[in-house]
Amino acid sequence: MGGKYRFDQIPPEERRWIAEACGLTEEETRVFEARARSDSVVQTSMRLNMSDRTVKRRSQSIARKIARSGHQTRTGANFSQECAM
């Protein structure tokens, strides 16, 4: 499950629903929202005052939770296909 996580492909109106449905922690939700706005790892780490490594780990954890959930977005897109890239 390596590679870049494309949270920016998830429609803004579905992000909160996804965070709740997948059981994201508060910190994961903040990383998810920042990365979904197309912030880079460096921009996210600076915005949230955490290391680049932490942002990468949280992004991996988010992608795993979304893929494991097997949920689909309300528009029908599969989370695991969108987020595990």
N, C-alpha and C positions, 0 to 999 in steps of 0.2 A: 504494500500500500504506500509506496514511496511517491515522490513527485510533488507537484504544486497543488495546493488545495484551492479550488475556485469558488470560494464562498460568495464572491461578487456576482455569481450567476443566479443566486437565489433572490427572488423578488423581495423588495423591502417589506411589503405587507405580510410576508410569511416568516420573517426572521424570528419574531417573538414566539410565534406558534412553534417553530422548529426548536428553539431553545427550551421551551417548556416540555414539548413532546419527547425530546431526546435526553432530558434530565441534565442539561448543562449547568455547571456551577456558576456562581456570580462572576468569577474571574473569567471563565471560559466564555460566558455570554458577552462580556466586554471585549474580549479578543475577537470573538465571532463578529460582533457588530463593526469593529474597526476594520477587520479584514474584508468584510462584506462591502464596506465603502471603498474598497480597492486600495486601502492603505498597505504599504509594503511592510515587511517584518520590522525593518528599522523604524519606519514611521509609527507603527503600532507600539513598539517597545518604548519609544520616546514619549508618545502620548500617554501610555499607561504606566510609565515609570517602572519598567521591568526589562530584564535582559532579552537580547535577541533569541537566545537559546530557550528561554521560558516561553516566548511567543511561539516559537516553532513547536515546542512540546505541547502547548495548549492547542495549537492548530491540529496537530496529529491526534490528540485526544478527542477533539471535537469531531474530526472526520471519522474516527472509529465509532464514536457514539451514534453519529448520524447513519453510518453504514450499517451498524448493528441493529439499529431500530427498525430498518426495513420499511419505514414510513415513506409515503409519497407526499409531495407538496400538493396543495389544493389545486394547482394547475395540472397535476398529473405527472410531474417530473419526478424521477426516482432520486432520493437523497444520495444513495450510495454511488450512483453514477455521476452525479453532479459534484459531490464533495470529496470523493476518494481519489480524485485525479491527481 
